[in-house]
């Protein structure tokens, strides 16, 4: 079966939100829970919209199986449970839980729906992994870890059924709050005025302009939604690796060689500085964009059995 690649879905992540929450310096556990609930609302509405619009036969006609459709229904159930758990936790903490926003998801059929689902699930994993370090309560950290495990299972399900390598990277990819919100904001058209302000902001848009799977050692092009300084770098975030490369310009397109450290769903940023350790918000000029990088063939040493 031939499916849309995740790089195609990356092209769908090219719009920006109408509203941009104001960045706050102090982030509390309640802020993190509200942020997580914002993302879970998005997934909940996304999945319920898909199964409401399309039948099992639509997925079968698109080349998916009944087993996949059954797993999809479980994913819908899971996302609703995540919303209910976070809502309950916030209420118990004495906070008013944020409500669902209005969204615009650019899928048109079963294939584009599953492709976008794979991207969203990958972003969800990165969100929980990146946000974990900001949580001070061990109880909340356990809740976040529990949801992270389930989101990872969802990601593997979607990737496998798209014909991609499910465990493409030995490690998950943590992302900062602003990086994740930038990606989520592409689908948010408006939010209730009563929702608590989130401690996040959206970066300017970076779009991946190639619709083919990427691979290390191959140049890939991007388009920034604005002007660029004289010196900038293309920074790839994949697993626990951060790699900056010096780009070249092809007309108005930014071209960068994909590094060997990029595997699977990879996030790409335009940064003001070169880095291989951490990406500070102050360094980000555009992005992230999302590309799907074909991993190398697996290697292992059978003599290592300790």
C-alpha positions as CSV (number, residue, x, y, z in Angstrom):
1,X,0.0,0.0,0.0
2,X,1.2,3.5,-0.7
3,X,0.2,6.2,1.8
4,X,0.9,9.9,2.2
5,X,4.2,10.6,4.0
6,X,4.5,12.6,7.1
7,X,6.4,15.2,5.1
8,X,3.1,15.8,3.3
9,X,1.4,16.4,6.6
10,X,4.1,18.9,7.5
11,X,2.8,21.0,4.6
12,X,-0.5,21.1,6.4
13,X,1.2,22.7,9.5
14,X,1.9,26.0,7.7
15,X,-0.8,28.3,9.1
16,X,-0.6,30.3,12.3
17,X,-3.2,30.8,15.0
18,X,-5.4,33.9,15.2
19,X,-4.7,34.3,18.9
20,X,-1.3,34.1,20.5
21,X,-1.3,33.7,24.3
22,X,1.0,36.0,26.2
23,X,4.3,34.4,27.5
24,X,4.7,34.4,31.3
25,X,7.9,33.9,33.1
26,X,6.7,31.7,36.0
27,X,5.2,28.4,35.0
28,X,3.2,26.4,37.6
29,X,2.0,22.8,37.7
30,X,-1.5,24.2,37.0
31,X,-0.2,26.0,33.9
32,X,1.3,22.7,32.7
33,X,-2.0,20.8,33.3
34,X,-3.9,23.6,31.4
35,X,-1.4,23.3,28.6
36,X,-1.8,19.5,28.5
37,X,-5.5,19.8,28.5
38,X,-5.4,22.3,25.6
39,X,-3.5,19.7,23.6
40,X,-5.8,16.8,24.6
41,X,-8.9,18.8,23.7
42,X,-7.4,19.3,20.2
43,X,-6.7,15.5,19.8
44,X,-10.1,14.6,21.2
45,X,-12.0,16.9,18.7
46,X,-9.7,15.8,15.9
47,X,-10.3,12.0,16.4
48,X,-14.1,12.4,17.0
49,X,-14.4,14.5,13.9
50,X,-12.7,11.8,11.9
51,X,-14.8,8.9,13.0
52,X,-17.9,11.0,12.7
53,X,-17.1,11.9,9.1
54,X,-15.8,8.6,7.9
55,X,-17.0,5.0,8.3
56,X,-15.0,1.8,8.7
57,X,-15.6,1.2,5.0
58,X,-13.9,4.5,4.1
59,X,-10.8,3.3,5.9
60,X,-11.0,-0.1,4.3
61,X,-11.3,1.6,0.8
62,X,-8.2,3.6,1.6
63,X,-6.2,0.5,2.2
64,X,-6.4,0.2,6.0
65,X,-7.7,-2.9,7.8
66,X,-10.5,-3.6,10.2
67,X,-7.9,-4.2,12.9
68,X,-6.6,-0.7,12.4
69,X,-10.1,0.8,12.6
70,X,-10.8,-1.1,15.8
71,X,-7.5,0.3,17.2
72,X,-8.6,3.8,16.0
73,X,-11.8,3.5,18.1
74,X,-9.7,2.7,21.2
75,X,-7.6,5.8,20.5
76,X,-10.7,7.9,20.3
77,X,-11.7,6.5,23.7
78,X,-8.2,7.1,25.2
79,X,-8.2,10.8,24.1
80,X,-11.6,11.4,25.8
81,X,-10.3,9.7,29.0
82,X,-7.2,12.0,28.9
83,X,-9.5,15.1,28.7
84,X,-11.6,13.9,31.6
85,X,-8.6,13.1,33.8
86,X,-6.9,16.4,33.3
87,X,-10.2,18.3,33.7
88,X,-10.8,16.5,37.0
89,X,-7.2,17.1,38.2
90,X,-7.5,20.8,37.5
91,X,-10.9,21.1,39.2
92,X,-9.4,19.3,42.3
93,X,-6.6,21.8,42.2
94,X,-9.1,24.7,42.4
95,X,-8.6,25.9,38.8
96,X,-11.1,26.3,36.0
97,X,-10.1,23.8,33.3
98,X,-9.7,25.3,29.8
99,X,-12.5,24.4,27.4
100,X,-12.0,23.1,23.8
101,X,-11.3,25.7,21.1
102,X,-12.5,25.9,17.6
103,X,-10.3,24.0,15.1
104,X,-9.7,23.6,11.4
105,X,-8.1,20.3,10.5
106,X,-7.1,20.0,6.8
107,X,-7.8,16.3,6.2
108,X,-10.2,15.4,3.4
109,X,-10.2,11.6,3.4
110,X,-9.0,8.6,5.4
111,X,-5.5,8.7,4.2
112,X,-4.9,12.3,5.0
113,X,-6.6,11.8,8.3
114,X,-4.3,9.0,9.4
115,X,-1.2,10.9,8.1
116,X,-2.2,14.0,10.2
117,X,-3.0,11.7,13.2
118,X,0.5,10.3,13.1
119,X,2.0,13.8,13.1
120,X,-0.3,15.0,16.0
121,X,0.5,11.9,18.1
122,X,4.2,12.4,17.6
123,X,3.9,16.1,18.7
124,X,1.9,14.9,21.7
125,X,4.7,12.6,22.8
126,X,7.2,15.4,22.4
127,X,4.9,17.7,24.4
128,X,4.7,15.4,27.4
129,X,8.3,14.5,27.2
130,X,9.5,18.1,27.1
131,X,7.0,19.3,29.7
132,X,7.9,16.6,32.2
133,X,11.0,18.5,33.5
134,X,8.8,21.5,34.4
135,X,6.4,19.6,36.7
136,X,7.2,19.8,40.4
137,X,4.5,17.5,41.8
138,X,5.4,13.8,41.7
139,X,1.7,12.9,41.5
140,X,1.2,15.1,38.4
141,X,4.4,13.8,36.9
142,X,3.1,10.2,37.3
143,X,-0.1,11.2,35.5
144,X,1.9,12.9,32.7
145,X,4.1,9.8,32.4
146,X,1.1,7.5,32.2
147,X,-0.5,9.6,29.4
148,X,2.9,9.8,27.6
149,X,3.0,6.0,27.4
150,X,-0.4,5.8,25.8
151,X,0.4,8.6,23.4
152,X,3.5,6.6,22.3
153,X,1.4,3.6,21.7
154,X,-0.9,5.7,19.5
155,X,2.1,7.0,17.6
156,X,3.4,3.5,16.9
157,X,-0.1,2.4,15.7
158,X,-0.4,5.3,13.3
159,X,3.2,5.0,12.0
160,X,3.0,1.3,11.4
161,X,-0.3,1.5,9.5
162,X,1.2,4.2,7.3
163,X,4.0,1.9,6.3
164,X,6.6,3.8,8.3
165,X,9.1,2.4,10.8
166,X,7.2,2.7,14.1
167,X,10.4,2.8,16.3
168,X,12.3,5.0,13.9
169,X,14.4,6.6,16.6
170,X,15.8,4.8,19.7
171,X,14.7,7.8,21.8
172,X,11.7,10.1,22.0
173,X,12.1,13.8,21.1
174,X,11.3,16.3,23.8
175,X,10.1,19.7,22.7
176,X,9.6,23.0,24.6
177,X,6.2,24.5,25.3
178,X,6.5,27.2,22.7
179,X,7.6,24.7,20.0
180,X,4.6,22.5,20.6
181,X,2.2,25.3,20.9
182,X,3.4,26.7,17.5
183,X,2.5,23.4,15.9
184,X,-0.9,23.1,17.7
185,X,-1.8,26.7,17.0
186,X,-1.8,25.9,13.2
187,X,-5.2,24.2,13.8
188,X,-6.7,26.6,16.4
189,X,-9.1,29.2,14.9
190,X,-10.4,30.6,18.2
191,X,-10.7,29.8,21.9
192,X,-13.2,30.7,24.6
193,X,-12.4,34.1,26.2
194,X,-12.9,32.5,29.6
195,X,-9.9,30.1,29.0
196,X,-6.9,30.8,31.2
197,X,-4.0,32.3,29.4
198,X,-1.3,29.8,28.7
199,X,2.4,30.5,29.4
200,X,3.3,30.1,25.7
201,X,3.8,31.9,22.5
202,X,3.8,30.8,18.8
203,X,6.9,31.3,16.7
204,X,6.8,32.5,13.1
205,X,6.0,29.7,10.6
206,X,8.6,27.6,8.9
207,X,7.3,25.3,6.1
208,X,8.9,22.1,4.7
209,X,8.5,22.6,1.0
210,X,9.4,19.1,-0.3
211,X,6.8,16.3,-0.4
212,X,9.0,13.3,-0.4
213,X,10.5,11.3,2.5
214,X,13.8,12.7,3.7
215,X,17.1,10.9,4.4
216,X,20.4,11.8,6.0
217,X,22.9,13.3,3.6
218,X,20.1,14.7,1.3
219,X,19.3,18.4,1.1
220,X,15.9,19.5,2.1
221,X,14.2,22.9,1.4
222,X,12.2,25.1,3.7
223,X,10.3,28.4,3.4
224,X,10.2,31.0,6.2
225,X,7.2,33.3,6.6
226,X,9.3,36.5,6.8
227,X,12.7,38.0,6.3
228,X,15.9,36.3,7.4
229,X,19.0,37.8,9.0
230,X,22.4,37.6,7.3
231,X,23.5,34.7,9.4
232,X,21.2,31.9,10.6
233,X,21.3,28.2,11.0
234,X,18.9,25.2,10.3
235,X,18.6,23.2,13.5
236,X,17.3,19.6,13.5
237,X,15.8,18.2,16.7
238,X,15.4,14.4,16.6
239,X,15.4,12.0,19.6
240,X,18.0,13.3,22.1
241,X,20.1,14.9,19.3
242,X,20.2,18.6,18.3
243,X,22.2,19.4,15.3
244,X,22.6,22.8,13.6
245,X,23.8,23.0,10.0
246,X,24.8,26.0,7.8
247,X,22.2,26.4,5.1
248,X,22.4,27.7,1.5
249,X,19.7,29.8,-0.3
250,X,18.0,28.6,-3.5
251,X,16.2,31.7,-4.5
252,X,13.8,32.3,-1.6
253,X,14.1,28.7,-0.4
254,X,16.3,27.6,2.5
255,X,18.3,24.5,1.7
256,X,19.9,22.4,4.4
257,X,21.6,19.0,4.4
258,X,19.8,16.5,6.7
259,X,22.3,15.3,9.4
260,X,22.9,11.6,10.3
261,X,21.3,12.3,13.7
262,X,17.8,12.8,12.2
263,X,15.6,9.8,12.3
264,X,11.8,9.5,12.0
265,X,9.6,12.5,12.9
266,X,12.1,15.3,13.1
267,X,11.5,19.0,14.0
268,X,13.4,21.7,12.1
269,X,14.0,25.2,13.4
270,X,15.6,28.3,12.0
271,X,17.9,29.6,14.8
272,X,20.1,32.6,15.3
273,X,22.9,30.5,16.7
274,X,24.5,27.1,16.0
275,X,23.9,24.5,18.8
276,X,24.2,20.8,19.5
277,X,23.1,20.9,23.2
278,X,19.9,22.9,23.7
279,X,17.6,25.3,21.8
280,X,16.6,28.3,23.9
281,X,13.4,30.1,22.9
282,X,15.5,33.3,22.4
283,X,17.4,31.5,19.6
284,X,14.4,30.5,17.5
285,X,13.6,32.7,14.5
286,X,11.1,30.3,12.7
287,X,9.6,26.9,13.2
288,X,9.4,24.2,14.0
289,X,8.6,22.5,10.7
290,X,8.1,18.7,10.7
291,X,9.8,16.2,8.3
292,X,9.8,12.4,8.2
293,X,13.4,11.1,7.9
294,X,13.9,7.5,6.8
295,X,16.0,5.8,9.5
296,X,19.1,3.8,8.6
297,X,19.0,0.0,8.7
298,X,19.1,-1.3,12.3
299,X,22.5,-2.5,13.6
300,X,23.2,-4.4,16.8
301,X,25.9,-6.6,18.3
302,X,24.7,-10.1,19.3
303,X,27.7,-10.6,21.6
304,X,26.4,-7.9,23.9
305,X,24.0,-9.7,26.2
306,X,24.7,-8.1,29.6
